Amino acid sequence: MTTLALLFGMVLVNQVGSVPANVQSIEVEGNRWSYVFSKPDGKAKGLILAMHGGGGSGPQFDESAQWSQKATAAGFAVVLPTGLPSRPALPGNFRTNPQVWNSGQLNSRSPRTKIDDLAALEQILSRCQAELGDVPLFLTGHSNGAGMSFRVAREWPDKVTAMGMMSGNLHTTTGEPGKKPIPTLWIVGEKDPLTPFAGGTTKMEVWGTEKENRPVLETAAEWAKWNGFAGEVARSEGKQGVREYRYGNVVWVWECLGHGHAWPGGKKDELPESIMGPDVTQVDATSEIVKFFAEHLGK
């Protein structure tokens, strides 16, 4: 790949060439939304809503992170919707009109901010839950999809059992805390050039844009406080080259040492290290997040 595309600091990941048989679609407020929906054998323990990064798609995120395979093997159903293009009136294009989520980070003048993503997600989830019954809801996402996970949790706190994501950040202040905290596993890369751990300005020469990023631990402390924990963070050296920051029993931040922006343990990205940063961690993010969700069933 020679053309590198980035929009508003969100990585544009490679699309898959084929469409899986389990892709469905639904029309919401005049827009057609597609999604991958996979179920385990027998009754599902819960439903995972998995949201791709900017420029990606449901099928792409499913293939690269092996969500259907690993979630259903653990007894979970998983739905992976595809966001609408940044210019929704035009066809989506990986390089010039990437599919994104309205997580709160888009320019307020963007036509994409006029689309109600929450209304679409609500309809998609309702259709899935009609097949599954009343099961717990879990959130996950990568980059822009992680930001959308934060937004969904802020808007629907009493519907979300737990969440786990990679990279991204919180970009919204809407929503009041729910009746219970939302346990959160946030995996980040120490060397992520797109959402730097220490925060700062991300510049993208190809678009002539730049974005200010909040420090990860600043957001984590705010998120923990919103969820009812105002104590001190506990730092420790974890497994597999991970430095852990724990905020009570509410928020766990895993800083993957030496790692960049790529989904840990996923299919190798075609974008070069100069854009993505190193892909070196031994963490399997999908497996770890599914395990985290299983640990919070019934809590």
Backbone hydrogen bonds, N-H to C=O, Kabsch-Sander energy under -0.5 kcal/mol:
donor,donor_aa,acceptor,acceptor_aa,energy
4,L,2,T,-0.6
5,A,3,T,-0.5
7,L,10,M,-1.3
10,M,7,L,-1.9
12,L,5,A,-0.8
13,V,11,V,-0.8
13,V,54,G,-0.8
23,V,20,P,-1.2
24,Q,35,Y,-3.1
26,I,33,W,-2.5
28,V,26,I,-0.5
28,V,31,N,-2.8
31,N,28,V,-1.8
33,W,26,I,-3.0
33,W,31,N,-0.6
35,Y,24,Q,-2.6
36,V,80,L,-1.9
37,F,22,N,-1.8
38,S,78,V,-2.6
45,K,75,G,-3.2
47,L,136,P,-3.0
48,I,77,A,-2.4
49,L,47,L,-0.5
49,L,138,F,-3.1
50,A,48,I,-0.7
50,A,79,V,-2.6
51,M,49,L,-0.5
51,M,140,T,-2.0
52,H,81,P,-0.6
55,G,99,Q,-3.0
56,G,53,G,-2.3
61,F,57,S,-2.5
62,D,58,G,-2.3
63,E,59,P,-2.5
64,S,60,Q,-2.9
65,A,61,F,-2.1
66,Q,62,D,-1.1
67,W,62,D,-0.8
70,K,66,Q,-2.3
71,A,67,W,-2.9
72,T,68,S,-1.7
73,A,69,Q,-1.3
74,A,70,K,-0.9
74,A,71,A,-0.7
75,G,72,T,-1.4
76,F,71,A,-2.7
77,A,46,G,-2.7
78,V,38,S,-2.4
79,V,48,I,-2.9
80,L,36,V,-2.7
82,T,34,S,-2.4
83,G,81,P,-0.5
84,L,100,V,-0.6
86,S,98,P,-1.8
90,L,87,R,-2.3
93,N,97,N,-1.9
97,N,93,N,-2.1
100,V,84,L,-2.7
103,S,101,W,-1.9
110,S,107,N,-2.2
112,R,86,S,-0.7
113,T,110,S,-1.5
114,K,111,P,-1.4
115,I,112,R,-1.3
117,D,115,I,-1.3
120,A,116,D,-1.5
121,L,117,D,-2.9
122,E,118,L,-2.3
123,Q,119,A,-1.7
124,I,120,A,-2.4
125,L,121,L,-2.8
126,S,122,E,-2.1
127,R,123,Q,-2.0
128,C,124,I,-2.1
129,Q,125,L,-3.0
130,A,126,S,-1.5
131,E,127,R,-0.7
131,E,128,C,-1.0
132,L,128,C,-1.7
133,G,129,Q,-2.8
135,V,133,G,-1.2
137,L,159,K,-0.6
138,F,47,L,-2.7
139,L,162,A,-1.8
140,T,49,L,-2.3
142,H,51,M,-1.8
143,S,166,M,-2.5
145,G,142,H,-2.6
146,A,143,S,-0.5
147,G,143,S,-2.2
148,M,144,N,-1.8
149,S,145,G,-1.6
150,F,146,A,-2.0
151,R,147,G,-1.9
152,V,148,M,-2.8
153,A,149,S,-2.4
154,R,150,F,-2.2
155,E,151,R,-2.3
156,W,152,V,-3.0
159,K,156,W,-1.8
160,V,156,W,-0.8
161,T,137,L,-3.2
162,A,137,L,-0.7
163,M,183,P,-2.5
164,G,139,L,-2.5
165,M,185,L,-2.1
166,M,141,G,-2.3
167,S,187,I,-2.7
184,T,250,V,-2.9
185,L,163,M,-2.2
186,W,184,T,-0.6
186,W,252,W,-3.1
187,I,165,M,-3.0
187,I,185,L,-0.6
188,V,254,W,-2.9
190,E,256,C,-2.4
191,K,259,H,-3.3
192,D,189,G,-1.4
199,G,196,P,-1.3
200,G,213,N,-2.3
202,T,211,K,-3.1
203,K,201,T,-0.6
204,M,209,T,-2.9
207,W,204,M,-0.9
208,G,204,M,-1.3
209,T,204,M,-1.6
211,K,202,T,-2.3
213,N,200,G,-2.4
216,V,197,F,-2.3
219,T,215,P,-1.9
220,A,216,V,-2.8
221,A,217,L,-2.1
222,E,218,E,-1.9
223,W,219,T,-3.0
224,A,220,A,-2.6
225,K,221,A,-2.3
226,W,222,E,-2.5
227,N,223,W,-1.4
228,G,225,K,-2.0
229,F,224,A,-3.0
230,A,228,G,-0.6
234,A,246,R,-2.6
235,R,233,V,-0.5
236,S,244,E,-2.2
238,G,236,S,-0.7
238,G,242,V,-2.9
242,V,239,K,-0.7
243,R,255,E,-2.3
244,E,236,S,-3.0
244,E,242,V,-0.6
245,Y,253,V,-2.5
246,R,234,A,-2.8
247,Y,251,V,-3.2
248,G,246,R,-0.7
250,V,247,Y,-1.9
251,V,247,Y,-1.5
252,W,184,T,-2.9
253,V,245,Y,-2.9
254,W,186,W,-2.5
254,W,252,W,-0.5
255,E,243,R,-2.9
255,E,253,V,-0.7
256,C,188,V,-3.1
256,C,254,W,-0.8
257,L,241,G,-2.4
257,L,255,E,-0.8
259,H,256,C,-1.7
260,G,278,P,-2.8
261,H,276,M,-2.7
266,G,263,W,-2.2
267,K,64,S,-2.3
275,I,272,P,-1.6
276,M,272,P,-2.6
277,G,273,E,-2.3
280,V,278,P,-0.5
282,Q,240,Q,-0.6
285,A,264,P,-2.0
285,A,283,V,-0.8
286,T,264,P,-0.6
288,E,284,D,-2.5
289,I,285,A,-2.7
290,V,286,T,-2.5
291,K,287,S,-2.3
292,F,288,E,-2.3
293,F,289,I,-2.5
294,A,290,V,-2.4
295,E,291,K,-1.9
296,H,292,F,-0.7
296,H,293,F,-1.0
297,L,294,A,-1.1
299,K,296,H,-1.3
